[in-house]
Amino acid sequence: MVTGKIAHTEIPWAKLPIFHALAQNKTLSAAASQLGVDRTTVARRIETLEAEIGRALFERVDGKFELTLLGRKAFAATERAFQELSVFGQTPSAEQHPLGKVRLSLPAYFCLSLAEVLARFQREHPDILLELTATDRRASLQRYEADVALRLSNTPPQGVTKDKLGNVLFRLYRSASAPLDLTRYIAHPAVQEINPKIRRVLPDAKIVLSVDGFIQLREYIAQGVGIGMLPRELGDKDPRLLPVSPDLFEDGLLLWSICLPEQKRLLRVQKLMRFLRRELKELDIV
């Protein structure tokens, strides 16, 4: 028998598929359905597993099973193990995407701008199923709503693995077909005060509407509702809009790709982040 600090003689192999299914599905019913067992079996096995290791793997939040810090690390480890062992008894779906699925969360307008780039990733990496979530709502990495996320921020979140991909430049735009009115400003939700850099251009402006998402914001600007801030890549290419300011925020906002440290160990996540780092630095949108 192997002994020593790195020996693992008590790994609960039989319970790992149940742990993995619950981590993926977040509810007992969904995990049980995936495994072909009943809810009681899933609950009992998870309780036994947590009792054996003496620490919690899940927190019960709003009726769902959310992973603890230890649970996230264990989930990443089982993902890697299942990936390596997937040569045994692969289904046709697994043979099509042997490295599994990687979920990328990105702002909706980037989903349009990066369509060609992400299509190229799919062609270069047919062994990975790329799942896109195009939303301006920030997906939670900690709740495993995404494996990798693109974020615009000059202060990226702490405790994550991150790659700086470049800068995104912003300007203020108005409708080309409506009379110029520097008193009406369209903001993003939760914005209470107009940013001082924007206030210098629009000293008398008031917030007249809040819109979630740059694509939606662009449409309301084009309709003449008010002036709004857009990425140059989105605003400059729209003939319905005219810029009313120079570049804001000096060098713009930094664009990051981020993931949890434990997820970065997954080969499919490594491939996507490496691809994004290479491809996005060559584009004129950053």
C-alpha positions as CSV (number, residue, x, y, z in Angstrom):
1,M,0.0,0.0,0.0
2,V,1.2,3.5,-0.8
3,T,1.6,5.7,2.2
4,G,2.7,9.2,2.9
5,K,1.5,12.8,2.6
6,I,0.1,12.5,-0.9
7,A,-1.5,9.1,-0.5
8,H,-5.3,9.0,-1.0
9,T,-6.5,5.6,0.1
10,E,-10.0,6.7,1.2
11,I,-11.3,8.5,-2.0
12,P,-15.1,7.8,-2.1
13,W,-15.2,6.8,-5.7
14,A,-18.7,5.4,-5.6
15,K,-20.2,8.7,-4.4
16,L,-18.3,11.0,-6.8
17,P,-20.9,10.6,-9.7
18,I,-23.6,11.6,-7.3
19,F,-21.6,14.6,-6.0
20,H,-20.8,15.6,-9.6
21,A,-24.5,15.4,-10.7
22,L,-25.7,17.5,-7.8
23,A,-23.0,20.1,-8.3
24,Q,-24.0,20.4,-12.0
25,N,-27.8,20.4,-11.5
26,K,-28.1,22.1,-8.1
27,T,-31.3,20.2,-7.1
28,L,-31.9,16.7,-5.8
29,S,-34.6,16.1,-8.4
30,A,-32.5,17.1,-11.4
31,A,-29.5,15.1,-10.1
32,A,-31.6,12.1,-9.4
33,S,-33.1,12.3,-12.9
34,Q,-29.7,12.4,-14.5
35,L,-28.5,9.4,-12.5
36,G,-31.6,7.4,-12.8
37,V,-32.1,7.1,-9.0
38,D,-34.5,8.7,-6.5
39,R,-34.0,12.0,-4.6
40,T,-33.6,10.1,-1.3
41,T,-30.6,8.2,-2.6
42,V,-28.9,11.4,-3.8
43,A,-29.6,13.2,-0.4
44,R,-28.4,10.2,1.6
45,R,-25.2,9.7,-0.4
46,I,-24.3,13.4,-0.1
47,E,-25.0,13.5,3.6
48,T,-22.8,10.4,4.0
49,L,-20.0,11.9,1.9
50,E,-20.0,15.1,3.9
51,A,-20.0,13.2,7.1
52,E,-17.0,11.0,5.9
53,I,-14.9,14.0,5.1
54,G,-16.1,16.1,8.0
55,R,-16.8,19.2,5.9
56,A,-19.7,20.7,3.9
57,L,-19.5,20.5,0.2
58,F,-22.8,22.3,-0.4
59,E,-24.8,25.2,1.1
60,R,-28.6,25.2,0.8
61,V,-29.5,28.6,-0.8
62,D,-33.1,29.3,-1.9
63,G,-33.8,25.6,-2.4
64,K,-30.7,24.9,-4.4
65,F,-27.5,23.2,-3.5
66,E,-24.6,25.7,-4.0
67,L,-21.0,24.6,-3.7
68,T,-18.9,25.7,-0.8
69,L,-15.2,26.6,-1.4
70,L,-14.2,23.1,-0.7
71,G,-17.1,21.9,-3.0
72,R,-15.9,24.0,-5.9
73,K,-12.4,22.6,-5.6
74,A,-13.8,19.1,-5.4
75,F,-16.0,19.7,-8.4
76,A,-13.1,20.9,-10.5
77,A,-11.1,17.8,-9.5
78,T,-13.9,15.5,-10.4
79,E,-14.3,17.3,-13.7
80,R,-10.7,16.7,-14.5
81,A,-11.0,13.0,-13.4
82,F,-14.1,12.4,-15.5
83,Q,-12.4,14.1,-18.4
84,E,-9.4,11.8,-18.2
85,L,-11.6,8.7,-17.7
86,S,-14.1,9.5,-20.4
87,V,-12.4,7.1,-22.8
88,F,-14.3,4.3,-21.0
89,G,-17.9,3.9,-22.2
90,Q,-18.2,7.2,-24.1
91,T,-21.6,8.1,-25.5
92,P,-21.9,9.4,-29.0
93,S,-22.3,12.9,-27.6
94,A,-19.1,12.6,-25.5
95,E,-17.2,11.3,-28.5
96,Q,-18.2,14.4,-30.4
97,H,-17.0,16.7,-27.6
98,P,-14.5,14.6,-25.6
99,L,-13.1,17.6,-23.7
100,G,-16.6,18.6,-22.6
101,K,-18.4,21.9,-22.4
102,V,-17.1,25.3,-21.5
103,R,-19.6,28.1,-20.7
104,L,-18.5,31.6,-21.7
105,S,-20.5,34.6,-20.4
106,L,-19.9,37.9,-22.3
107,P,-21.7,41.2,-22.9
108,A,-24.4,40.9,-25.5
109,Y,-22.7,43.3,-28.0
110,F,-19.5,41.2,-27.8
111,C,-21.5,38.2,-28.8
112,L,-22.1,40.0,-32.1
113,S,-18.6,41.5,-32.5
114,L,-16.8,38.3,-31.7
115,A,-19.1,36.0,-33.8
116,E,-16.3,35.3,-36.4
117,V,-13.7,34.8,-33.6
118,L,-15.8,32.4,-31.6
119,A,-16.8,30.5,-34.7
120,R,-13.1,30.1,-35.4
121,F,-12.6,28.7,-31.9
122,Q,-15.3,26.1,-32.6
123,R,-13.6,25.1,-35.9
124,E,-10.2,24.9,-34.3
125,H,-11.4,23.0,-31.2
126,P,-14.2,20.7,-32.3
127,D,-13.5,18.6,-29.2
128,I,-15.0,21.4,-27.0
129,L,-18.7,22.4,-26.9
130,L,-18.7,26.2,-26.5
131,E,-21.9,27.4,-24.7
132,L,-22.4,31.2,-25.0
133,T,-24.4,33.3,-22.5
134,A,-24.7,36.7,-24.1
135,T,-25.9,39.1,-21.3
136,D,-24.9,42.3,-19.6
137,R,-25.8,40.7,-16.3
138,R,-22.7,39.5,-14.6
139,A,-22.8,35.7,-14.4
140,S,-21.6,34.3,-11.1
141,L,-18.5,32.2,-11.4
142,Q,-18.8,31.1,-7.8
143,R,-22.2,29.7,-8.5
144,Y,-21.0,28.0,-11.7
145,E,-23.2,30.0,-13.9
146,A,-20.2,30.3,-16.2
147,D,-16.7,28.8,-16.6
148,V,-15.2,31.8,-18.2
149,A,-16.4,35.4,-18.3
150,L,-15.5,38.5,-20.2
151,R,-15.7,41.6,-18.0
152,L,-15.3,45.3,-18.6
153,S,-13.8,46.9,-15.5
154,N,-10.7,48.8,-14.4
155,T,-11.1,47.0,-11.0
156,P,-11.5,43.3,-11.8
157,P,-12.8,41.0,-9.0
158,Q,-10.3,39.5,-6.6
159,G,-9.7,35.8,-6.1
160,V,-10.0,34.9,-9.7
161,T,-7.6,33.9,-12.5
162,K,-7.6,36.8,-15.0
163,D,-6.1,37.8,-18.3
164,K,-6.0,41.4,-19.5
165,L,-7.1,41.5,-23.1
166,G,-7.0,45.2,-23.9
167,N,-8.9,48.4,-23.6
168,V,-12.4,49.2,-24.9
169,L,-13.0,52.9,-25.8
170,F,-16.2,54.7,-25.1
171,R,-17.9,57.9,-26.5
172,L,-21.2,59.7,-26.0
173,Y,-23.6,59.4,-28.9
174,R,-26.8,61.1,-30.1
175,S,-29.4,60.4,-32.7
176,A,-28.4,61.6,-36.2
177,S,-32.0,62.3,-37.1
178,A,-33.2,64.1,-33.9
179,P,-32.4,67.7,-32.8
180,L,-29.4,68.0,-30.6
181,D,-30.4,68.1,-26.9
182,L,-27.6,68.0,-24.4
183,T,-30.0,67.9,-21.4
184,R,-31.2,64.3,-21.8
185,Y,-29.0,61.4,-20.7
186,I,-29.8,57.7,-20.9
187,A,-28.0,55.7,-18.1
188,H,-27.6,52.1,-17.1
189,P,-29.8,50.8,-14.2
190,A,-28.6,51.6,-10.7
191,V,-26.8,54.7,-11.9
192,Q,-28.0,57.6,-9.6
193,E,-25.4,60.3,-10.6
194,I,-23.9,61.1,-13.9
195,N,-20.2,60.4,-14.1
196,P,-18.1,63.5,-13.7
197,K,-16.3,62.8,-17.0
198,I,-19.7,62.7,-18.7
199,R,-20.9,65.7,-16.8
200,R,-18.1,67.8,-18.3
201,V,-19.6,67.2,-21.7
202,L,-23.3,67.4,-20.5
203,P,-23.2,69.9,-17.7
204,D,-27.0,70.4,-17.7
205,A,-28.1,66.8,-18.4
206,K,-30.6,64.8,-16.4
207,I,-31.2,61.1,-16.5
208,V,-34.4,60.5,-18.5
209,L,-34.2,56.7,-18.9
210,S,-32.3,53.7,-17.6
211,V,-31.6,50.8,-20.0
212,D,-29.8,47.5,-19.3
213,G,-27.4,46.5,-22.0
214,F,-25.5,48.4,-24.7
215,I,-27.4,47.0,-27.6
216,Q,-30.7,48.1,-26.1
217,L,-29.2,51.5,-25.2
218,R,-28.1,52.0,-28.8
219,E,-31.6,51.6,-30.0
220,Y,-33.0,54.2,-27.6
221,I,-30.3,56.7,-28.5
222,A,-31.1,56.1,-32.2
223,Q,-34.8,56.9,-31.5
224,G,-33.8,60.3,-30.1
225,V,-34.7,59.6,-26.4
226,G,-31.4,61.0,-25.2
227,I,-27.6,60.9,-25.3
228,G,-25.9,57.7,-24.1
229,M,-22.4,56.2,-23.7
230,L,-21.5,53.3,-26.0
231,P,-18.3,51.4,-26.9
232,R,-16.9,53.0,-30.0
233,E,-16.9,49.7,-31.8
234,L,-20.7,49.7,-31.4
235,G,-21.5,53.4,-31.8
236,D,-19.1,54.4,-34.7
237,K,-20.4,51.7,-37.0
238,D,-24.1,52.7,-36.7
239,P,-25.1,55.4,-39.3
240,R,-28.0,56.4,-37.1
241,L,-25.7,57.8,-34.5
242,L,-23.3,60.7,-34.2
243,P,-20.6,61.1,-31.5
244,V,-20.9,64.1,-29.2
245,S,-17.7,63.6,-27.2
246,P,-14.1,62.6,-27.5
247,D,-13.0,59.3,-26.0
248,L,-14.1,59.0,-22.3
249,F,-12.1,57.6,-19.5
250,E,-8.7,58.2,-21.2
251,D,-7.6,54.7,-22.2
252,G,-11.1,53.3,-21.8
253,L,-12.1,50.4,-19.7
254,L,-10.0,47.2,-19.4
255,L,-11.4,44.0,-20.9
256,W,-10.6,40.9,-18.9
257,S,-11.2,37.2,-19.3
258,I,-11.7,35.6,-15.9
259,C,-12.3,32.2,-14.3
260,L,-12.0,30.5,-10.9
261,P,-8.4,29.3,-10.1
262,E,-9.7,25.7,-9.8
263,Q,-11.4,25.9,-13.2
264,K,-8.2,27.1,-14.9
265,R,-6.8,23.6,-14.4
266,L,-9.3,22.2,-16.8
267,L,-7.8,21.8,-20.3
268,R,-10.9,23.1,-22.1
269,V,-10.8,26.3,-20.0
270,Q,-7.1,26.7,-20.6
271,K,-7.7,26.4,-24.4
272,L,-10.4,29.0,-24.4
273,M,-8.6,31.5,-22.3
274,R,-5.4,31.1,-24.4
275,F,-7.4,31.5,-27.6
276,L,-9.1,34.7,-26.3
277,R,-5.8,36.2,-25.2
278,R,-4.3,35.6,-28.6
279,E,-7.3,36.6,-30.8
280,L,-8.7,39.6,-29.0
281,K,-5.4,41.4,-28.7
282,E,-5.4,41.5,-32.6
283,L,-8.8,43.0,-33.0
284,D,-9.6,46.7,-33.3
285,I,-12.3,46.5,-30.7
286,V,-9.8,46.4,-27.9
